[in-house]
Amino acid sequence: MIKPRSVVSIDDLNDGDLSRLFFNARSLKDRLRTVSRARNAIMMTAFFEASTRTRLSFEMAALRLGLRVTTFATTTSSMVKGENVADSLDNLVAMEPDILVVRSEEPWDHRKLSSEKTAFINGGDGINEHPSQALLDCFTLLEHYKSDDLSGRRVLIIGDLAHSRVARSNIKLMTRLGAKLTLLAPPVFELAEESSARTIFSFSDVDGPYDAVMCLRMQKERMITGCAMTDGDYFSQYALTSKRLEHLGKDCVVMHPGPMNCGIEIDYAVANGPQSLILQQVRNGVVVRAALLEHCLA
Ligand code: CP
C-alpha cells in the first residue's frame, strides 16, 4: 500500500509537486463540477478553531472529487466533557481516515500523529503555517499574470505579521516562485524571525509601483496580553485605502486571505473595487484544495 502524503508546511512540497499541483488545479477549473474520481476515500476535517473558507472549501473540493466527508465539531464532541486536543486527535487518527485536515490554535507536530494510512493536511496551526492558503494565493497570482512563476513580481504584504501563519507560508512560497517581497508592519507586529523579505514600518517608505498587495487583519485571538493598537490607529496608519492603492499603481492587484475587517485593515471600496482579487482567491480555494487532496492521495 502506498503511504499517503501529508502537507503540513510549504516545505513538504518539492518543485515538481508544486508544478503538478498548479497544473492540476488549472485543469480542474473546468472539470471540477463533472469530475468524480469515486475513490471511496474519506476526508475528515477537525477544526479546533473557527473557519469559514478553509473548512468549507476543503469539504467542497472533496465532495466535488467524489470523496466522502466527515466533520469533527468541537461543540458536539467529547471535548465538552474535558477531552483535550491531543487526545481527540489520537482518537480521530485511530479511526484511519484517508485524509485528516486539522486546524489548531497552536502549532502542532504532525509527526506525533504518525500513521501509515492517513495523510495530514495543515489547515492552519497557530502562528506557524497555512500552506493551502499560500497555494491558493499564489495560484491566483499565477492565473492573473498568466505565468508559471512570479519572477520579478513585486508583492507588498501589510499588517500583523507577528501572528500570521498566512504570511509565513506565503513568504516561503512567493519567494520560491521568484517574487520580490516587501513586508509592511506596525513595529509591534513585526515578524519575530529572520526573513529574506525587506521589512518597512511606515506607508511613507512604500516605493510603488507594486504588482500585488496583500492585507492582513490584526489577529486578536492570538494576542495573549491584548491588542497593542486600537482599530482607529491601525486604520489611520496601515489600512489600504483608495489613496494608498493609487500610490501602489493602477495594475496592483489587491488580496486578502480573509476573514476581512473593512474599515480597519482595508477600505470597503478597495476590497470590492476593480483591482480586488479577494473573491477570486476564495473561488480558487476550491480547485487548489482539490488538487492538494489529489496530491495527498496520489
Ligand atoms: N483564510 C482563512 O483561513 O479563512 P478561514 O479562517 O475562514 O478558514
Residues whose N, C-alpha, C, O or C-beta is under 5 A from the ligand:
A	BS01	CP	A50 S51 T52 R53 T54 R55 P257 G258 P259
